[in-house]
Amino acid sequence: MVSCRQELTRLDFQAEAIRAELQTLEQAEQLPVAEQVAVLQTVAQTSADDRMAASVAGFAEGQGRSFMSQEGVGEKLVELRRIVAENEQSVCQSQGRLKAEVAHQTGHIETCQKELEQLDRNINHEQNRLDAAKQLKQHISDLEHQRSERLEHIAVRRAAQQLLDTTHPRLLGSFNLELQKVAGRIVPLLTEQRYVNVRIGEDLDLQALSQEKGDFVSLSEISGGTYVQLMLAVRLALSQALITSTVQGEECLMLDEPFAFFDAKRRREALAVLPRISEEIEQTWILAQDFDETSQLDLHVRCSRDTDELIAG
């Protein structure tokens, strides 16, 4: 493309020189013969066409040696104009071809530039896809790591579950034995010997051993009053088991609303039984909203919102 433009520029200069030669030759027609010959020689020396120089040299050495006639110079000028016209036509044709080639190459360059721009856009698009792929790979790697951790946690939990499944029956059996041991002393005292023990099934279902039926019965088979007595017995048995297994010494027991659903008779019987439940329980504190059986208590402390003093009697 660059060489075409350089060649086109050279031809432009050559065409301009030919036009100048033609103008010089046209002006030479009005000069005397001797001066016309001098002009022809000057044009021949500066012309880039070898034919021009050869023609002028042949004329000057031949007919031009003597006083040349006006007709001879005119004929020579006609010949020279023809040569100049041929050169000009050749230059114009070359210029046309070069201009067409330049236009073609310019269009080709524009097409290539557009293709390059499209390729740049494609490269940017692919680079964005590569970046997104890298992010996805990193995300997949993170998820795989998390998955491995989760699988490890699941394996640990399954192992722990298997251990629990094997130890649960033994723990439940040990717990039942301890509960029955303590409840065996408390339940008969609270239920007037109607029930002598309790046990907890594998589904944590509580049952009571009935003296009358000679077998364990579910809580749905007993009265509401007996139910609350058994619940208090279980609470006391759990407290005693806790004291025996941990403190292993004298302790106090605090009951919050233990007789909320007891009738007066069951409440009096329970109050009479509490001091005989355990040798380790030195004191028993009972919290209640309203308590009428104050005569069975060693100390009665009454709290009121209307005063900031505790009254003990």
Secondary structure, DSSP 8 states (H G I E B T S, - for coil): -HHHHHHHHHHHHHHHHHHHHHHHHHHHTTS-HHHHHHHHHHHHHH-S-HHHHHHHHHHHHTGGGS---HHHHHHHHHHHHHHHHHHHHHHHHHHHHHHHHHHHHHHHHHHHHHHHHHHHHHHHHHHHHHHHHHHHHHHHHHHHHHHHHHHHHHHHHHHHHHHHHHHHHHHHHHHHHHHHHHHHHHHHHHTTTSEEEEEE-TT--EEEEETTTTEEEEGGGS-HHHHHHHHHHHHHHHHHHHIIIII-S-EEEEEESTTTT--HHHHHHHHHHGGGS-SSEEEEEEE-S----GGG-S--EE--TT-SS-EE-
